[in-house]
């Protein structure tokens, strides 16, 4: 493994990000989300979504990728907190942080979460929030190890045809 480097994502990175996004969901959420849903996740659809996000950047949304040589092995995306329960006006949000299953446990997630906090602070946020599947014990332990704490807010998302329970985490930046 080469030293992992971080850089801002560009539209041409959309396919690599989509592949990691789908493969990580299929790996990390198996047993939490129905297999029938995970097995139908479409990399091409995710690619189109990421092309749009990366092609129309906003002032306070940033996506960074982690690379091993020229191979994308993870990404993080942050910005202004979405209008969800428990979000305070003027706080940032960690929208996503995913590491290729092949690189899990190699420190890539720690690099990415450090970069996410740096980006949020640089945009002037003093607090940030994230949402994690309540049953995803590994991710929850990772966030707690990196200074995030349960904020007491939970959500139930039924938009995909099944219930997903999410727990809110917060951090002072």
LINRA-V890838 format. One record per pair of residues at least 6 apart in sequence whose C-alpha atoms are under 6 Angstrom apart, sorted by the first residue. I is the first residue (numbers start at 1). J is the second residue. D is the distance in whole Angstrom. If there is no record, write none. Layout:
[[I,J,D] [I,J,D]]
This chain:
[[2,68,5] [2,69,6] [4,67,5] [4,68,5] [5,66,6] [5,67,5] [6,65,6] [6,66,5] [7,64,5] [7,65,6] [8,64,4] [9,63,6] [9,64,5] [9,65,6] [10,54,6] [11,51,5] [11,54,5] [11,55,6] [14,47,5] [14,50,5] [14,51,5] [15,47,5] [18,43,6] [18,46,5] [18,47,5] [19,43,6] [20,100,5] [26,38,5] [60,79,5] [61,78,6] [61,79,4] [62,77,6] [62,78,5] [63,76,6] [63,77,4] [64,75,6] [64,76,5] [65,74,6] [65,75,4] [66,72,6] [66,73,6] [66,74,5] [66,75,6] [67,73,6] [73,99,6] [73,100,5] [74,98,5] [74,99,4] [74,100,6] [75,97,6] [75,98,6] [76,96,5] [76,97,4] [77,95,5] [77,96,5] [78,93,6] [78,94,5] [78,95,5] [79,92,6] [79,93,5] [80,92,4] [80,93,6] [81,91,6] [81,92,5] [81,93,5] [86,153,6] [91,125,6] [91,127,5] [91,128,5] [92,125,6] [92,128,4] [93,128,5] [93,129,5] [93,130,6] [94,130,5] [126,172,6] [126,173,5] [127,171,6] [127,172,5] [127,173,5] [128,170,6] [128,171,5] [129,169,5] [129,170,4] [130,168,6] [130,169,5] [131,166,6] [131,167,6] [131,168,5] [132,166,5] [132,167,5] [133,165,6] [133,166,4] [134,165,6] [134,166,5] [134,167,5] [148,169,6] [148,170,5] [148,171,5] [149,169,5] [149,170,5] [150,168,6] [150,169,4] [151,168,6] [151,169,5] [151,170,6] [153,168,5] [154,166,6] [154,167,5] [154,168,6] [155,165,6] [155,166,5] [156,164,6] [156,165,5] [157,163,6] [157,164,5]]
